[in-house]
Amino acid sequence: MSQHLLIDRSDAVLTLTMNRADKKNALTRDMYSAMAEAIASAQNDDSLRAVIIQGSESCFTSGNDVSDFINVPPSGPNSPVYDFLKAICHATKPLIAAVNGPAVGVGTTMLLHCDLVYVAVDAKLKMPFVNLGLCPEAGSSFLLPRLLGHLRAAELLLLGEMISGQRAAEIGLANHALPAGQPVLDAARKAALRIAELPPSSIRLSKQLIKQGVTSVADEVMEREGEYFASLLKGPEAREALTAFMEKRKPVFS
């Protein structure tokens, strides 16, 4: 398991805490692998009823670790990032996210696979794929229009601009916007414990019915996005944008 992922199993809840404060919880291959393995194994563990994904009181995640990403780009459907995306896409137990501070790139798109999302009012959600010469990932090109409608999805994906947690709750990207810090983590924990008290078969089937027809399409879209993403990543636009980011000339994550 990655040293940058804290794993807690208590009170029938699996809690995954991204723990890389010095890098704003930027996600590495090891972190993706550890989260994918933990979420996948939870599906067959009858002692666990819900899964929480969270960061700290001040940061969810700044997205992919760019240096790790450039040195070893996603290699296809068997890469760690896709293992994680498949795990959250196919999870049969409720996924709950607690978002404080930055939620960049996959930090926002992973929320589309969650069943409950609690954000800080001042959280910063952003999907800067076009800023980096890339395209949407994690099935977001399908899930986001389905959730928000075409116009709002296009605004977020084509302009790549940041929105606050308050705005995310207003447009339906999150359930509730709360005071930053511990209240967000507490809200996610409270929801998970509530789910843990309910009949597990009812919860499982209810989630299955809510997501019927969605998971299979999202799965197909993720593969198609992955092909385009990999192709763009090799192109001059992405190389220039990523190099500029590494050199801090373009603050695409600000």
Solvent accessible surface area in square Angstrom, and as a share of the most:
residue,aa,sasa,rsa
1,M,138,0.62
2,S,14,0.09
3,Q,145,0.64
4,H,50,0.22
5,L,10,0.05
6,L,92,0.46
7,I,49,0.25
8,D,66,0.34
9,R,131,0.48
10,S,42,0.27
11,D,95,0.49
12,A,30,0.23
13,V,0,0.00
14,L,0,0.00
15,T,13,0.08
16,L,0,0.00
17,T,24,0.14
18,M,2,0.01
19,N,64,0.33
20,R,32,0.12
21,A,87,0.67
22,D,121,0.62
23,K,104,0.44
24,K,123,0.52
25,N,3,0.01
26,A,10,0.07
27,L,3,0.01
28,T,21,0.12
29,R,102,0.37
30,D,98,0.51
31,M,0,0.00
32,Y,7,0.03
33,S,48,0.31
34,A,4,0.03
35,M,0,0.00
36,A,9,0.07
37,E,106,0.48
38,A,1,0.01
39,I,0,0.00
40,A,54,0.42
41,S,57,0.37
42,A,1,0.01
43,Q,39,0.17
44,N,136,0.70
45,D,45,0.23
46,D,129,0.67
47,S,75,0.48
48,L,7,0.03
49,R,72,0.26
50,A,0,0.00
51,V,0,0.00
52,I,1,0.01
53,I,1,0.00
54,Q,25,0.11
55,G,1,0.01
56,S,46,0.29
57,E,92,0.41
58,S,84,0.54
59,C,13,0.08
60,F,0,0.00
61,T,0,0.00
62,S,14,0.09
63,G,1,0.01
64,N,33,0.17
65,D,14,0.07
66,V,14,0.08
67,S,48,0.31
68,D,27,0.14
69,F,20,0.08
70,I,75,0.38
71,N,116,0.60
72,V,68,0.39
73,P,60,0.38
74,P,26,0.16
75,S,104,0.67
76,G,19,0.18
77,P,87,0.55
78,N,135,0.69
79,S,5,0.03
80,P,35,0.22
81,V,19,0.11
82,Y,25,0.09
83,D,61,0.32
84,F,0,0.00
85,L,2,0.01
86,K,48,0.20
87,A,15,0.12
88,I,0,0.00
89,C,2,0.01
90,H,88,0.39
91,A,5,0.04
92,T,64,0.37
93,K,31,0.13
94,P,8,0.05
95,L,0,0.00
96,I,0,0.00
97,A,0,0.00
98,A,0,0.00
99,V,0,0.00
100,N,2,0.01
101,G,15,0.14
102,P,31,0.20
103,A,0,0.00
104,V,5,0.03
105,G,8,0.08
106,V,1,0.01
107,G,0,0.00
108,T,1,0.00
109,T,0,0.00
110,M,1,0.00
111,L,5,0.03
112,L,24,0.12
113,H,6,0.03
114,C,19,0.12
115,D,52,0.27
116,L,45,0.23
117,V,8,0.04
118,Y,24,0.09
119,V,0,0.00
120,A,0,0.00
121,V,58,0.34
122,D,85,0.44
123,A,0,0.00
124,K,102,0.43
125,L,2,0.01
126,K,18,0.08
127,M,4,0.02
128,P,2,0.01
129,F,12,0.05
130,V,62,0.35
131,N,55,0.28
132,L,14,0.07
133,G,15,0.14
134,L,12,0.06
135,C,21,0.13
136,P,26,0.16
137,E,15,0.07
138,A,2,0.02
139,G,0,0.00
140,S,0,0.00
141,S,49,0.31
142,F,53,0.22
143,L,14,0.07
144,L,0,0.00
145,P,42,0.27
146,R,144,0.53
147,L,89,0.44
148,L,18,0.09
149,G,32,0.31
150,H,132,0.59
151,L,147,0.73
152,R,103,0.38
153,A,3,0.02
154,A,23,0.18
155,E,89,0.40
156,L,10,0.05
157,L,16,0.08
158,L,123,0.61
159,L,101,0.50
160,G,1,0.01
161,E,101,0.45
162,M,80,0.36
163,I,27,0.14
164,S,41,0.26
165,G,0,0.00
166,Q,80,0.36
167,R,95,0.35
168,A,0,0.00
169,A,25,0.20
170,E,106,0.48
171,I,15,0.08
172,G,37,0.36
173,L,8,0.04
174,A,10,0.08
175,N,74,0.38
176,H,105,0.47
177,A,26,0.20
178,L,44,0.22
179,P,87,0.55
180,A,51,0.40
181,G,9,0.08
182,Q,80,0.36
183,P,56,0.35
184,V,0,0.00
185,L,23,0.11
186,D,71,0.37
187,A,22,0.17
188,A,0,0.00
189,R,61,0.22
190,K,156,0.66
191,A,15,0.12
192,A,0,0.00
193,L,63,0.31
194,R,136,0.50
195,I,19,0.10
196,A,18,0.14
197,E,129,0.58
198,L,52,0.26
199,P,81,0.51
200,P,69,0.43
201,S,64,0.41
202,S,60,0.39
203,I,35,0.18
204,R,108,0.40
205,L,81,0.40
206,S,54,0.35
207,K,13,0.06
208,Q,105,0.47
209,L,108,0.54
210,I,133,0.67
211,K,34,0.14
212,Q,125,0.56
213,G,54,0.52
214,V,11,0.06
215,T,30,0.17
216,S,66,0.43
217,V,56,0.32
218,A,1,0.01
219,D,28,0.15
220,E,108,0.49
221,V,12,0.07
222,M,4,0.02
223,E,93,0.42
224,R,119,0.44
225,E,10,0.04
226,G,11,0.10
227,E,122,0.55
228,Y,129,0.49
229,F,13,0.05
230,A,35,0.27
231,S,73,0.47
232,L,67,0.33
233,L,20,0.10
234,K,152,0.65
235,G,19,0.18
236,P,95,0.60
237,E,121,0.54
238,A,0,0.00
239,R,133,0.48
240,E,111,0.50
241,A,9,0.07
242,L,9,0.04
243,T,64,0.37
244,A,1,0.01
245,F,44,0.18
246,M,90,0.40
247,E,93,0.42
248,K,178,0.75
249,R,153,0.56
250,K,97,0.41
251,P,97,0.61
252,V,13,0.07
253,F,50,0.21
254,S,89,0.57
